[in-house]
Amino acid sequence: MKKYKRHHPAVWALTVTPIVILSFGIPFYNRSGTVLELDFMSFFLILMDIVTIVLMAIAYYIEKSGGGKP
Amino acid sequence: MNLVELLIMLAFIAAAGAAGFYASRFKPSLTDDISEWSIGGRRFGAFVIWFLIGGDIYTAYTLIAVPGLAYGEGVLALFATSYVIMAYPIVFLTMPRLWNVAQKYNFITAGDYVERVFDSRALALLVAVVGILAELPYIGLQIFGMNFMLEVTKVPPGIAIVLSLLLVIGFTVFNGLRAPALTAFIKDFLVWAMAVFLVIYIPDHYFGSIGNMFNWFSAHYPKKSVLSAGQVSVFGTMALGSAGALFLYPHALTGVYSARNSDAIRKNAIVLPIYNIMLVFITLLGFAALFIVPGLKNPNMAFPEMISRTFGPVPTAIIGSIIILGSMIPASIMSIASANLFTRNIYKNLVNGDISDSKEKLISKVSVAVIILLAMYASLAMRPSFIITLQLMAGSWVVQLSPLVFVPLFTNRVSKIPAGIAAIAGILVTTYILFLVRFKVAVYKGIWVGLYGVGAEIILLLALTFLFPPMSNISLDDYLDRR
């Protein structure tokens, strides 16, 4: 199995994804209206927060399973 | 002066002070090593780190300023939530690697790392100066947070602020990072309880439900309920840049260095975003304040005025006390982080590099007192706009340290000359852009000022890196977990 001195490519992908969505997806989540009693942007940010937690947990699992070991 | 309000606040401050002084029994020191005082002997597990980092990132000023920004600028204030969400993936990628080398070489500051990795005391000095310049106004903002809240009570601000900061100096000098680590438990519990209560009670009390609050907000403030075309790039660049800067602040790095192992940091990169849910709801209280206390000239008074108008004197004093606790803990961690930078990367580099651990600790302890007293003097004697300007500059300078701190975590190809030139150029470009906007705002032509400097850094790194040989002071293997 290939060993990575930096991070497994999947870890890079998982960590960069929320940054890209939040930085460049603003035209998508900048909209009026409410979802589940919240304005859309607040709802979206809470959703992205939870998604980030899940993605980081997957990245953690990949690192622990050997993806980041020398 | 109202005696009941004063007694409530004194009781909260005394409780936090007692916990801070008791902290010497909390994971007591095993040795007399400087790291025991500075970073708790690197013995805090994931649970303590969650409270410690949460305690110094989600500060009292956050509780005042974010609803204030929402009151003044509407949904633009949600950039604060966006950037802290983005910060944790950056933490996941970078901070465990930094912890691994810090533990191996006994680094206590970012300057220690930069000095070793680039074999350059000058670059360590640069990191220390920028770091301390960033922390001083940050501590000042915590004091503003207290001051704004105290304005709506009948407690003389001077008494509460001076007393709480003297206690911070006391327990920090005696117990180092253990003091804020223990008091952060109390502060975070109270802040969470307060935030949950306010977010449920205020919309329900005034609007019937949180959904009705949004309907009212978008009907009466349509321009504040979505970003304008010009605000989209402001929102995005401020969030991205601030995310990059957050864990370059010395107090955040101090929290990271105090972890027991790199795994504790990875676990925190996963669970720290839970705080962001609270931050969203705290932001939304700013919208409610538009209904409850409309027409305020100072948006920073939105949260305190709303609390005062809604609950009356005694509950306001209780919430004010929680805000004071929310200032004491970050002030303690920030002063330790600044003191570490001063002692290790300024005093030892410029005055005397050959000092014992006990002398180093003594200088750091004196520095803690000087830094807090300096911040207290500045925030009580100077205009708030001056401190906010300083904080604005410092925030955009801190991110310019990326080539010195983040880049070498992943490659040894960038040596000290390209990295140093890039960092200095980044600071100069950012300062010039700030000059163009007369140091009044953080945005120039729709882009956060710090990103102009980062752009210059990227260009210079690409142009210069391959003209110089790679460095070999730290092996890439040292960044990996040891098993």
Interface residues (C-beta under 8 A of the other chain):
Chain A: K5 R6 H7 V11 W12 L14 T15 V16 P18 I19 L22 S23 F24 I26 P27 N30 R31 S32 T34 E37 L38 D39 M41 S42 L45 I46 M48 D49 T52 I53 L55 M56 A57 A59 Y60 E63 G68 K69 P70
Chain B: V75 L78 T81 S82 I85 M86 Y88 P89 I90 F92 L93 S209 I210 G211 F214 N215 F217 S218 P222 S225 V226 L227 V232 F235 G236 A239 L240 A243 R266 K267 A269 I270 V271 P273 I274 N276 I277 V280 T283 L284 F410 L476 D477 Y479 L480 D481 R483
